[in-house]
Amino acid sequence: MSNPSETDLSFRIQELESRLLESEQLFDAIKAGEVDAFAINNGDEAEVYTLQTGDYAYRLLIEELGEGAINITEDGLIVYTNRYFYELLGLNYDKVIGASFIDFVHEHSREEFTRLFSESLSGKSKGEISLCVDTVEVPVYISLTSLRPKLETVGIVLTDLTAKKKNEQVLREYQASLEQKNTELTQSNTDLASFAYIASHDLQEPLRKIQTFATRIMEKENDNLSESGKDHFQRMQLAAGRMQTLIEDLLMYSRTNTGERNFEHTDLTEIVEEVKIELTEELMHKNAQIDSSQMCAADVIPFQFRQLLINLITNSLKFSDPSRPPHIIIKSEKAKGAWLDNKDLDPEKKYCHISVADNGIGFEQKYSEKIFELFQRLHGKLAYKGTGIGLAIVKKIVE
């Protein structure tokens, strides 16, 4: 094996000296805090790992940050900016670096920025200002921090508030619209209350007089009336009776809309029994039977739930099959929303499911929505008396 030549040895010495110099420079940088490092023990020796890539990663993060990052001198000159800021301004990098930051501040915000900047020289400050971008006012939120004593500059983090302000404007407009609708609804309820008063007093009083005087004429002047006159008076009495019923039903419907919603935890069995007692004469007249099992206890408005049952049962009696006595079945069960055929229910929540069935004449399923609308009837008023409001009241209470 030949010995290395003098030239080879000289080359290797130079290489080792170069590597030693690099190591000494790195070590000095570590001691000065310019380069982070950590040591890991590996057997009897400690291996030193430097974090030279840390500064690069940090700068990369700042460049890609979705907010503006700017350094300005204590005189207000921009000495650093990331891409976000100069792209927000719509300018090239070289048009921003070295410029005064206040040159990009909208004239309406310069006083506010000057105040925030003065505060930041001795610590931190933050607030909202507007930039001027091609004569367009751009709202931004800025946070300023003095970088003393390491650097005689102020760091600024800047966030564009344009989208936020637009959303706030949309919300304000939506709120204003809701307030307007609430005002209109309040007026509508006031009008409805006025109508209820008129229906219960001003309209019913003259109607009662018509009925009273017609009855007196029929009783006292019956012998003096022709058959045609008697027929006319009977028709007038029937029309006045229908008018009275209509007014009372409309009044009931309006009260259902505007009544206070005071829900109470109520044993529904008690209400069903009260309704049976209240409708005793009607049930006996029709030879009707009501079967009701033990009902749930539920949060309801008691007087409205009673009204709901009265309307349903009365409807069953009215549209009963003449060939058989009416049979009405009322029952309830506790069930999870998932078990009930209703997409609006919480699948995991328990509900009191109430059903009312009868053996009456029934109706075609295609009319299942129509019969619950106001003034809707499937039969002529000569076949079945009524105003077409009863089931509309039921629907309103359920809703």
C-alpha positions as CSV (number, residue, x, y, z in Angstrom):
1,M,0.0,0.0,0.0
2,S,1.6,3.3,-1.1
3,N,1.9,6.2,1.2
4,P,-0.2,9.3,0.4
5,S,1.6,12.0,-1.5
6,E,2.5,15.4,-0.1
7,T,-0.2,16.9,-2.4
8,D,-2.9,14.6,-1.0
9,L,-2.0,15.4,2.6
10,S,-2.0,19.1,1.9
11,F,-5.5,18.8,0.3
12,R,-6.9,16.8,3.3
13,I,-5.4,19.3,5.8
14,Q,-7.2,22.2,3.9
15,E,-10.5,20.2,4.0
16,L,-10.2,19.6,7.7
17,E,-9.4,23.3,8.4
18,S,-12.4,24.3,6.4
19,R,-14.7,22.0,8.2
20,L,-13.3,23.2,11.6
21,L,-13.9,26.8,10.6
22,E,-17.6,26.0,9.7
23,S,-18.0,24.2,13.1
24,E,-16.5,27.1,15.0
25,Q,-18.8,29.6,13.2
26,L,-21.9,27.4,13.9
27,F,-20.9,27.0,17.5
28,D,-20.5,30.8,17.8
29,A,-23.9,31.3,16.2
30,I,-25.4,28.8,18.7
31,K,-23.9,30.6,21.7
32,A,-25.1,34.0,20.3
33,G,-28.7,32.6,19.9
34,E,-28.6,33.1,16.2
35,V,-29.2,29.3,15.6
36,D,-31.2,27.1,17.9
37,A,-29.7,23.7,18.8
38,F,-30.4,20.7,21.0
39,A,-28.2,17.8,22.1
40,I,-29.1,14.1,22.3
41,N,-26.9,11.7,24.3
42,N,-25.8,8.7,22.1
43,G,-23.8,6.3,24.3
44,D,-20.8,8.1,25.7
45,E,-21.1,11.0,23.2
46,A,-23.6,13.8,22.8
47,E,-24.7,14.6,19.2
48,V,-25.7,18.2,18.6
49,Y,-28.6,18.9,16.2
50,T,-29.1,22.5,14.9
51,L,-32.5,24.0,14.0
52,Q,-31.3,26.1,11.1
53,T,-34.5,25.2,9.3
54,G,-36.6,26.7,12.1
55,D,-36.2,30.3,10.9
56,Y,-37.0,29.2,7.4
57,A,-40.2,27.4,8.5
58,Y,-41.2,30.5,10.5
59,R,-40.7,32.8,7.6
60,L,-42.6,30.4,5.3
61,L,-45.5,30.4,7.8
62,I,-45.6,34.2,7.9
63,E,-45.6,34.4,4.1
64,E,-48.5,32.0,3.8
65,L,-50.4,33.4,6.7
66,G,-54.0,34.4,5.9
67,E,-53.4,37.8,7.5
68,G,-51.1,40.7,6.9
69,A,-47.8,40.7,8.7
70,I,-45.9,44.0,8.6
71,N,-42.9,45.5,10.3
72,I,-42.6,49.3,10.4
73,T,-40.0,51.6,11.9
74,E,-40.7,53.9,14.7
75,D,-41.0,56.6,12.0
76,G,-43.7,54.5,10.3
77,L,-41.7,53.2,7.3
78,I,-42.5,49.6,6.1
79,V,-39.3,47.5,6.4
80,Y,-41.1,44.1,6.0
81,T,-44.4,42.8,4.6
82,N,-45.7,39.4,3.7
83,R,-47.5,38.7,0.5
84,Y,-51.0,39.0,2.0
85,F,-50.6,42.8,2.7
86,Y,-49.3,44.0,-0.6
87,E,-51.7,41.8,-2.5
88,L,-54.5,43.2,-0.4
89,L,-53.4,46.7,-1.5
90,G,-53.2,45.5,-5.1
91,L,-49.6,46.7,-5.4
92,N,-46.2,45.1,-6.1
93,Y,-43.8,44.4,-3.3
94,D,-41.3,47.1,-4.3
95,K,-44.1,49.7,-4.2
96,V,-44.8,48.9,-0.5
97,I,-41.4,48.3,1.0
98,G,-39.9,51.6,2.2
99,A,-43.2,53.5,1.9
100,S,-44.9,55.1,4.9
101,F,-47.7,52.8,6.3
102,I,-50.0,55.8,6.8
103,D,-50.0,56.5,3.1
104,F,-52.2,53.4,2.7
105,V,-54.5,54.3,5.6
106,H,-57.8,55.9,4.5
107,E,-58.0,59.6,5.5
108,H,-61.0,58.9,7.8
109,S,-58.8,56.5,9.8
110,R,-55.5,58.3,10.0
111,E,-56.2,60.0,13.3
112,E,-57.2,56.6,14.8
113,F,-54.1,54.9,13.4
114,T,-51.8,57.6,14.7
115,R,-53.3,57.0,18.2
116,L,-52.9,53.2,18.0
117,F,-49.4,53.6,16.7
118,S,-48.4,55.9,19.5
119,E,-49.7,53.5,22.1
120,S,-47.9,50.6,20.5
121,L,-44.5,52.3,20.9
122,S,-44.6,51.6,24.6
123,G,-46.4,48.2,24.4
124,K,-49.4,47.0,22.5
125,S,-52.6,48.3,20.9
126,K,-55.3,47.1,18.7
127,G,-58.4,48.4,16.9
128,E,-60.3,48.9,13.6
129,I,-59.2,51.2,10.9
130,S,-59.7,51.4,7.1
131,L,-57.2,51.2,4.3
132,C,-57.5,53.0,1.0
133,V,-57.3,50.5,-1.9
134,D,-57.8,52.2,-5.3
135,T,-60.1,54.8,-3.6
136,V,-62.1,51.9,-2.1
137,E,-62.4,51.9,1.7
138,V,-61.3,48.5,3.1
139,P,-62.1,47.9,6.8
140,V,-59.3,46.0,8.7
141,Y,-58.5,45.0,12.2
142,I,-54.9,45.7,13.3
143,S,-52.9,44.5,16.3
144,L,-49.6,46.5,16.9
145,T,-46.8,45.3,19.1
146,S,-43.5,47.0,19.9
147,L,-40.5,44.8,19.1
148,R,-38.1,46.6,21.4
149,P,-35.5,46.0,22.7
150,K,-34.4,43.5,20.0
151,L,-35.7,45.6,17.1
152,E,-36.6,49.3,17.0
153,T,-39.7,48.4,15.0
154,V,-43.4,47.8,15.5
155,G,-45.0,44.6,14.3
156,I,-48.5,44.7,12.8
157,V,-50.9,41.9,12.3
158,L,-53.7,42.9,10.0
159,T,-57.0,41.2,9.2
160,D,-59.4,42.1,6.3
161,L,-62.9,42.7,7.8
162,T,-64.7,43.2,4.5
163,A,-66.5,39.9,4.6
164,K,-67.3,40.3,8.3
165,K,-68.7,43.7,7.7
166,K,-70.9,42.5,4.8
167,N,-72.2,39.7,7.0
168,E,-72.9,42.2,9.8
169,Q,-74.8,44.4,7.3
170,V,-76.8,41.4,6.1
171,L,-77.7,40.5,9.8
172,R,-78.6,44.2,10.5
173,E,-80.9,44.2,7.4
174,Y,-82.4,40.9,8.4
175,Q,-82.9,42.1,12.0
176,A,-84.6,45.3,10.7
177,S,-86.8,43.1,8.5
178,L,-87.8,41.0,11.5
179,E,-88.5,44.1,13.5
180,Q,-90.7,45.4,10.7
181,K,-92.5,42.1,10.5
182,N,-93.0,42.0,14.3
183,T,-94.4,45.5,14.1
184,E,-96.8,44.4,11.4
185,L,-97.7,41.3,13.4
186,T,-98.4,43.4,16.5
187,Q,-100.6,45.6,14.4
188,S,-102.3,42.6,13.0
189,N,-102.9,41.1,16.4
190,T,-104.3,44.5,17.6
191,D,-106.6,44.5,14.6
192,L,-107.6,40.9,15.3
193,A,-108.3,41.8,18.9
194,S,-110.5,44.7,17.7
195,F,-112.3,42.4,15.4
196,A,-112.9,40.0,18.3
197,Y,-114.4,42.8,20.4
198,I,-116.6,43.9,17.5
199,A,-117.7,40.2,16.9
200,S,-118.5,39.7,20.5
201,H,-120.3,42.9,21.1
202,D,-121.2,45.2,18.1
203,L,-122.1,42.4,15.7
204,Q,-123.9,40.1,18.1
205,E,-126.1,42.7,19.7
206,P,-128.0,43.8,16.6
207,L,-128.2,40.1,15.5
208,R,-129.8,39.2,18.8
209,K,-132.4,42.0,18.3
210,I,-133.2,40.6,14.9
211,Q,-133.7,37.2,16.3
212,T,-135.7,38.5,19.3
213,F,-138.1,40.6,17.2
214,A,-138.5,37.8,14.6
215,T,-139.5,35.4,17.4
216,R,-142.0,37.9,18.8
217,I,-143.6,38.4,15.4
218,M,-143.8,34.7,14.9
219,E,-145.4,34.2,18.3
220,K,-147.8,37.2,18.4
221,E,-148.6,37.8,14.8
222,N,-148.6,34.2,13.6
223,D,-152.3,34.2,12.8
224,N,-151.9,37.4,10.7
225,L,-149.1,36.0,8.6
226,S,-149.6,34.2,5.3
227,E,-147.9,30.9,4.8
228,S,-145.4,32.7,2.6
229,G,-144.8,35.3,5.3
230,K,-144.3,32.5,7.9
231,D,-141.8,30.8,5.6
232,H,-139.9,34.0,5.1
233,F,-139.6,34.6,8.8
234,Q,-138.5,31.0,9.4
235,R,-135.8,31.4,6.7
236,M,-134.7,34.7,8.4
237,Q,-134.5,32.9,11.8
238,L,-132.4,30.2,10.3
239,A,-130.1,32.7,8.5
240,A,-129.7,34.7,11.7
241,G,-128.9,31.5,13.6
242,R,-126.2,30.6,11.1
243,M,-124.8,34.1,11.4
244,Q,-124.7,33.8,15.2
245,T,-122.9,30.5,14.9
246,L,-120.4,32.0,12.4
247,I,-119.6,34.9,14.6
248,E,-119.1,32.7,17.6
249,D,-116.8,30.3,15.6
250,L,-114.8,33.2,14.2
251,L,-114.5,34.6,17.7
252,M,-113.2,31.3,18.9
253,Y,-110.7,31.0,16.1
254,S,-109.4,34.5,16.7
255,R,-108.9,33.7,20.4
256,T,-107.0,30.6,19.4
257,N,-104.6,32.7,17.4
258,T,-104.0,35.4,20.0
259,G,-104.5,33.6,23.4
260,E,-101.6,33.5,25.8
261,R,-99.6,30.2,25.5
262,N,-99.4,29.1,29.2
263,F,-98.5,25.5,29.0
264,E,-99.3,23.3,32.0
265,H,-98.4,19.8,32.9
266,T,-101.9,18.2,32.7
267,D,-103.4,14.8,33.1
268,L,-105.3,14.5,29.8
269,T,-107.6,11.9,31.2
270,E,-109.2,14.6,33.3
271,I,-109.9,16.8,30.3
272,V,-111.4,13.9,28.3
273,E,-113.8,13.2,31.2
274,E,-114.7,16.9,31.5
275,V,-115.5,17.0,27.8
276,K,-117.7,13.8,28.1
277,I,-119.7,15.5,30.8
278,E,-120.0,18.8,28.8
279,L,-121.3,16.9,25.7
280,T,-123.7,14.6,27.7
281,E,-126.8,15.8,25.9
282,E,-125.3,15.5,22.4
283,L,-124.0,12.1,23.1
284,M,-127.3,10.8,24.5
285,H,-129.2,12.4,21.5
286,K,-127.1,10.4,19.1
287,N,-126.8,7.3,21.4
288,A,-123.1,7.7,21.0
289,Q,-120.3,5.9,22.9
290,I,-116.8,7.3,23.7
291,D,-114.1,4.9,24.7
292,S,-111.0,6.4,26.2
293,S,-108.1,4.6,27.8
294,Q,-105.8,6.1,30.4
295,M,-104.3,9.1,28.8
296,C,-100.8,10.6,29.0
297,A,-99.9,13.5,31.1
298,A,-98.5,16.3,28.8
299,D,-97.6,20.0,28.7
300,V,-100.7,21.6,27.1
301,I,-102.8,24.7,27.2
302,P,-105.7,23.1,29.1
303,F,-108.6,25.2,27.8
304,Q,-107.4,24.9,24.2
305,F,-106.9,21.2,24.5
306,R,-110.5,20.9,25.8
307,Q,-111.6,23.0,22.9
308,L,-109.8,20.7,20.5
309,L,-111.5,17.6,21.8
310,I,-114.9,19.3,21.8
311,N,-114.5,20.2,18.2
312,L,-113.3,16.7,17.1
313,I,-116.1,14.9,19.0
314,T,-118.8,17.3,17.8
315,N,-117.5,16.8,14.3
316,S,-117.7,13.0,14.7
317,L,-121.3,13.3,15.9
318,K,-122.2,15.6,13.1
319,F,-120.8,13.3,10.4
320,S,-121.9,10.0,11.9
321,D,-123.3,7.1,9.9
322,P,-127.2,7.1,10.2
323,S,-127.2,3.3,10.1
324,R,-125.2,2.8,13.3
325,P,-124.7,4.6,16.7
326,P,-121.5,6.7,16.7
327,H,-118.5,5.1,18.4
328,I,-115.5,7.3,19.1
329,I,-112.2,6.0,20.4
330,I,-109.7,8.3,22.1
331,K,-106.3,6.9,23.1
332,S,-102.7,7.9,23.7
333,E,-99.3,6.3,24.1
334,K,-95.8,7.5,24.9
335,A,-93.5,6.9,21.9
336,K,-90.2,8.0,20.6
337,G,-90.1,10.3,17.6
338,A,-88.4,7.6,15.6
339,W,-91.5,5.3,16.0
340,L,-93.9,8.0,14.7
341,D,-94.4,8.9,11.1
342,N,-93.4,12.6,11.4
343,K,-90.1,13.9,10.1
344,D,-90.4,17.0,12.3
345,L,-90.0,15.1,15.5
346,D,-86.7,14.4,17.4
347,P,-86.0,10.7,16.9
348,E,-84.8,10.2,20.4
349,K,-87.3,12.4,22.2
350,K,-90.5,10.9,23.8
351,Y,-93.9,12.2,22.8
352,C,-97.5,11.8,23.9
353,H,-99.1,10.4,20.7
354,I,-102.9,11.0,20.8
355,S,-105.3,9.5,18.3
356,V,-109.1,10.1,17.8
357,A,-111.0,7.7,15.6
358,D,-114.7,7.2,14.8
359,N,-117.0,5.0,12.7
360,G,-118.6,7.9,10.9
361,I,-119.1,8.5,7.1
362,G,-115.4,9.3,6.7
363,F,-113.8,11.2,3.8
364,E,-111.6,10.6,0.8
365,Q,-107.9,10.8,1.7
366,K,-107.3,13.4,-1.0
367,Y,-109.3,15.8,1.1
368,S,-107.3,15.3,4.3
369,E,-105.6,18.7,4.1
370,K,-108.6,20.6,2.7
371,I,-111.0,19.8,5.6
372,F,-108.6,21.5,8.1
373,E,-108.7,24.8,6.2
374,L,-110.8,27.7,7.2
375,F,-114.4,27.7,5.7
376,Q,-113.8,24.5,3.8
377,R,-116.6,22.0,3.6
378,L,-117.0,18.7,1.7
379,H,-120.8,18.8,1.9
380,G,-123.4,21.4,1.2
381,K,-124.7,23.5,4.2
382,L,-128.2,21.9,3.7
383,A,-126.8,18.4,4.2
384,Y,-124.8,19.2,7.3
385,K,-125.0,22.4,9.4
386,G,-121.8,24.3,10.3
387,T,-119.5,27.1,9.3
388,G,-116.4,25.1,8.2
389,I,-114.3,26.6,11.1
390,G,-114.3,23.7,13.6
391,L,-111.5,21.6,12.2
392,A,-109.5,24.8,11.3
393,I,-109.6,25.6,15.1
394,V,-108.4,22.1,15.8
395,K,-105.5,22.5,13.4
396,K,-104.5,25.9,14.8
397,I,-104.5,24.5,18.4
398,V,-102.4,21.5,17.3
399,E,-99.9,23.8,15.6
